[in-house]
Amino acid sequence: MSTAVPRLIITQDNKFWFDAARDGRLEIQRCSDCDTLRHPPAPACPACRSFSWNTVESTRRGTLHSWTVVHHPKDPAFDYPLAVGLIDLEEGIRLVADIAGVDHDDLELGMELEVGFAEHAHGDVLPQLRRPAAEQGSAE
C-alpha cells in the first residue's frame, strides 16, 4: 500500500473556495437568484435549481456543533489522533474541518471556534478550526 498523499480534487465548482483559502479567506457560495448559501460548493442551487451564483466572505466565526476523534484509518496527510469538527458558522451553514490547538478533552458542544487555515500536502491550504484569536493566549 502506497503512503503517497493524494492531491485535492479541484473542479470548476470549488476552485474559488480553494483559491480563497490560499489567500486566508473563507468564501461561501451563494445563489444569485434566491440568495441561498450553500456548502459544499455545487453547480446548482438546492433551493431553486439556478446555476447562477456568487460568493460572500465568511466572518469565519461559529460554534462547535459536533466532533469526533479519528484514530483509524490513517491518512498520511494528517497526524493522529485527529479531532474533526462540524462548526455552525455565523452565516448559517456548517463546515467540517480538523480541530487544532484545542485538547480533545476540552472540546464542548457550543464552544466558540474560528476558522483558520493550514498548509496541507502538496502546498494546498485547508481550513482548520481553532479557538478564537482572543482566547488563544489564555487557553491551557
N, C-alpha and C positions, 0 to 999 in steps of 0.2 A: 504494500500500500504506500502510495506516494504521500509525503508530508508537504508537498507544494501547496501554497495558498492560492486558491482560485481568484481570479480577478472579479471585481464587481461587474454586474451586468447593467450597463448604462444604455438606455434607449432614448428615442426622441421624446418620450413622455416623462422621463425622470431626469434627463440631463440637467435641466435648470436647477433641480434640487441638489445634485452633487456639485455643480458649479458654485452655487450659493454657499454650500457647506465649506468648500475650499476657501471661500472668502470670509468665513466666520459668521455667516448669516443662515437663519433657518427660514426658508421660504415655504409658504403653504399655497397649494394650487386652489384657485377659486374660479367657479363658473362665471363667465362674463354675462350670461343671460339671467341667472337666478341668484347669484352671489353665494351659492352653497360652497363651503370649504370642503376639501377632500384630501385625505391622506390614507394610504399611499397614493402617489400620483397615478392618474389613469387617463385614457384618451377621451372618455365621455363622462358627463355629469351623471351620477346615480339618481339625482332628483328629477332632472328634466331632459336628460339624454343629449344635451347640447355638446358639441365638440369645441365650442369656443371657451377659452379660459385665459386667465391672467394669474398673477400671484400677489400675495400680501406677505409682508415680513412679520414674523412672529416676535413677540416680546421675549420668547424663549423661557418663560416662567410658567410653572404649573405645580400640580400636586401629584404625589405618588398614588396611583390607582391600584396597582398590584405589582408583585415582583416574584421572581423565582431565582434560586441559586443553582446554576448549572454545573454539574460535575462531569457528566458524560453525555454524548460522545464528545470528544475533544477535537476542536478545530484548531489547527496550528496557528491561526491568526490571533488567538486570544489566550490570555492567562487564566488558569483555573485555580480554585472555583471562581465562577463568573456570575456576578449578580446582573440580572437583566430585568429592567423595569418597564412598566407601562405608565406613562405620565399623561394626566389630563392637562393639556395646555390651556392657557387663559382664553385662547381664541375658540375653544370648544371642540378641538379634535384631540385624538390620542396619538402618541408616538411611542414606539418601542426602541429602547437603546440600552446599552450596558451602563451600569452604575459605577462611578469611580469616586474614590476619596471618601466613601461612607462605609464604615464597618458593617458587615452583613447583619450583625446583631442589633445595630442601631436603626435599621430601616423600620419605618412605621407607615401604615396607611395614612394618606392625607398629608404627609410631610412635604414641605415646600422644597422643590428642586428646580434647577435651571438646566438648560441645555447648553453644553459647551461642545467643543469639537476636539478630536484627537486624530493623529495620523494613524492610518491603518496600513495594511500590507500594500505594496506597490506604490506607496505615496498617496493613496486615496485618503480622503478625510471623511470621517463619520461622526454623527452626533454622539454625545456621551452625557449621561445625567450626573449632575453634581449638586452639592449644597450651594445655595445662593452665595455669591461672592462675599456679601456682608457677613455671612456666618462662617466662612472657611477658616478664618483666623481663630475663632472661638470653638470650633469643632474639635473634639477629642481632648 
